[in-house]
Amino acid sequence: MSQRILVIKLGALGDFVQAFPAFQAIRDYHPDARITLLTTGPFRVFAEASPWFDAIECDDRPKFTDRAGMKRLKARLSGYDLIYDLQTSSRSTWYYRFASQPRWSGIARKGSLFHANPWRDEMHTRTRQRDQLRMAGLSEVAEPDLSWLARQGPVPDFPYALLVPGAAPHRPGKRWPTDRYAALAAILNQRGLCPVIVGSKVDSDLATIIHAECPQTLDLTGKTTLPELGGLCARASLAIGNDTGPMHLAAAMGCRAIVLFSGESDPSLTAPLGRTPGQVSVIRVNDMATLSVDRVVSALG
């Protein structure tokens, strides 16, 4: 019987994308195993489209007081020979209690493959996961083959640049002012690049503001699946946006990316990482309101 392995990665989008190299490393190290991913609903279609998993389970994150929900969760965590917890949150670490004592890679102290690096919280997400897997016996974590993702989505017949003006609704300090994205869109259009706005449906109001100032803008907010967005990123000439999930996807797909960071995030820990040197540029200011359009344009080269 083949080995049964569970990988835990719940999200958000940027964190999920940062785990692509780890996903492939686990698949390559266990080519004959049956590998299941435990994730959350938004990433199911993404995971199903990938070549890394044989099955997908969705964690509905029941409250610990929800007896029926916790029973379902226990069933989802049972029956595995090995579990890689790539989420390594307090919640996912707590899941170790429900997992019937399999070999466990993560930060559960009683886990057999405990990531015992005292500096793990000071590492970039990708470095931390690579180190975790190294301690679990996986010496090689290479750049993943994302050709399956590059084929997804629409294929525009014109050169375009992606704009990502949104961010998590509860983190408004991470957003560059929308009127400056509008001014940037006009400049990109003058340079022969169609500005294409991407993001979730909640970003549609931002797209409306930008489109009003630059009618040549194409609004795709809320109109692409995550795999389709990956394909758009692969074919884009450029991506400019806030520190949010789609910018991680653009970087992973090899797109030239300029990522705007406020003082609310530390790029040394969470910045999108590209596939080639110089592919990703980070502009960091303490307050996004102080970041000028000229400074962003100067980074275009």
N, C-alpha and C positions, 0 to 999 in steps of 0.2 A: 504494500500500500504506500502511495506517495505521501511525503510529509505534508502536513497541513499547517499553513502559516497565515497569521493575521497581521496586517499592517494597520496601524491607527493613525489617521490624519484627518482632522475634522474641519480645518479651515482657519482663517479666512482665505480669500483668493490668493493674495500675495504669498502667504505662508504655504498654501497648497502648491503653487508654482515653484517655490523655493525647494520643495521636496522632490521635484522631478528627478534630479540625479540620484537621490536615495532610492526612489521607486525602481529605477532601472537597475541600480546596483544590486538590490535585493532580488529582482527577477533574474539577473545574470548569475548571481551566486547560487540560486536555487532553481535551476532550469526545469527540473522535473517535479517541483512541488506544486501543490494546489494553493494558490495565494489569494486570499480574500482581503479586500480593503474595507475598513470600517470608517465611514466618513459621514458628512451631513448632506441633506437633500440637494443643495445647489451644485454639488460637485459630482453627483451621480453620473450625469450624461458625459462629463469630462472623463471620468474614470472608465466608463464603459467603452469609450472610443479609443482608449489607450491600449497598448499591447502588454501592460504590466500585470494585470489582474485577471483571475479566472472567475471571480464573483465579487459583487459589491453588496455590502450591508450598510443600511443607513441608521445612524444613531439619532434618535429623536430627543436625546438629552433630557430624559425624565428627571423630575425632582427626586431627591433621595427619599422623600416621604411618599412618593408614588409607588406603592407596592407592586401594582400590575406592571408599570413601566420598568421598574427595576428588575422584575422577573424576566421580562422580554430582553432586557440588556444582558442579564446574566446568561441567557441562552445564546445570545449572539457572541459572547466572549468564551464560550465553552467549546471543548473538543479540539483545541489546537495544540500542536507540538511546540510551536515557537511563536512569540508575539513581539513585533517591533513597534514600540510606541514612539512614533515620530512627533506626536503632539507634545508630549512631556509637559503637560499642564498639570495643575493640582487635580483636576477632574480626571484626566485620562490616567494619571498615576493611581488614583483611587480605584480604577477599574481592575487593578492587579488582584484585589481581594476577590473578585468575581470570576477569575480566569482559571480556576482549578489547577493552579500551580504549574503552568507550562514554563519553559524557558522564556525569559522576559528581558528584552533590551529596552532600557529606559532609565528613569530615575526612581523607580520603586526600590527602596533600599534592600528589600529582601529578594529582589529579582536576581536571577543567576547571572545576568549580563548587565549589571548595574553600571551606568556611565559615571565613573568615579573621578571625573575631572573637576577639581575645585574651581576652575576658571570658566566653566561652561557658560555661565551667564554673561560673561564678558566677550564671548565669541560671536562672530557673525552667524546667522542662522545656518547657512550652508556649511561653514567650518565646523559648527557644533554637531550637525548631523553626520558629517564625514567622520568626526572623531568618535561619535557614538557607535557608528557602524564598524569603525576600525577596532574598537574595544570588543565588538561582538564577533570579530573574525573576518570582516570584509575589508580587505586591504585596499581595494580599488573602487573609487567613486568617481567616474568620469562624466564628461558632458553627455547628456542623454541624446539619443537619436529621436528627433522630433519631426521626422519627415511625415509621419502619419498625421500630425497636427497641421503642418504647413499646407497640406492638400485641402484643408477644410475651408468652407465659407465662400463668399462671392469673390470674383476675380475682376476688379475694376480695370477698364482698358485705358486708364489715365493715371499719371503719377499723383500720389496723394501723401499727405502727412496726417497722422492721427493726433487728435487733441483729447486730453483726458482731464476735463475741468472739475470733475467730482472728487469726492472723498467720503469716508464714513460720515453719516449725518451727525454723529455725536462728536466729531472732531473738526469743527469749522475752522480751527486755526491752521489746519493743513492745506487749506484751499487758497490758491492764488486768485485775486479778484477777477470776476468773470469779464468785466469790461477790458481787462488786459489780455485775456484770451481772445476777445473780439478783435482787438488791435493787432494781435499776433496773427490771427487768421487772415486778416487783410494783407499783411506783409507776406505770408506764405503764398497766398493767391497771386500776388504780384510776381513772386519768384517762380510761378509755374507749377505750384503744388496745390492740389485741391485739399482744403482743410476738411477732414472727416472727424466728426465728434463721436466718441464712443463712451460707453458707460452703461449704467443700469437705467431703468425707466425713471427713477427718481431724479436723474440728472437732466431730464427733458427740458425743464424750465431754464437751466443754464444754457442748453443748446439753442433754445428760442432766442435768448438774449444775444448770443454770439451770431446767430443767423441774421438777426435784424440789422446788425452792423456790417456783416459780410454775407450777402445773399448767396454767394457761390459755395458756401459751406454746405456739406452733406451731413445731415443729422441721422446717426444710426444708434442713438441711445435707446436701450431697451429692445433693439431689433435684431440682435445677434445672440446665438447661444455662445457658451464659452469656447467650444471647439471652433466655431465660425470666427470668433474674435481672434483666436490664435492664428488662423489662416490669414486674416486681414493684417495682423501684425507682421507676419512673415513677408508679406508683399509690399508693406509700406516703405516709403523712402525715409521716413522719420517719425518719431513719436515724441511728443512733449506733454508732460502732465505732472500732476501732484503725486506725492508718495502714496500710491494706492494700487490695488491689484492689477488692473490692466497694464500698468507700466512694468510690473514684474513679468507679465506675459510677453510684452514687447521685447524686453531685454532677453528673455529666454529664447525667443524666436530669431534672435540675431539682428533685430531692427536697431538702427542708430537711435539712441534714446537720450533725452535730456530730462532729468527728474528733479522736481522742485521740492526741496525740503524746508520745513519751518523748524523752529526750535523745539517743537513737540516730539520730534523723532530724531534718532541718532543713526545717520547713514552707515556708520562703522559697524552697526549691528544688524541693520535691516535693508540696506540699499539694494536695489535690483542689480544683479550681476549679469554681465553680457557673456558672449561666447568668444569674443576676441578683444585684445587690448584696445582701449580707447573707444570702444563701442558705446559705452554708457558714460554720460557726464552728469555730475551732481552739482546743483546750485543750492547752497544752503544759506538761509537768512534766519534771523531770530523771529522776525515778524513778516509774514507774507506781504503785508501792505507796503513794505519798503522795497520790494523787488520790482525794478522797472522793466518795461518791455525791452528797452535797449539792451539791458544786461542779458536777457534771454536770447535776443536776436544775435548778440555778439558770440554766443556759444554755438550758433548754427555753423559758423565757419564760412 
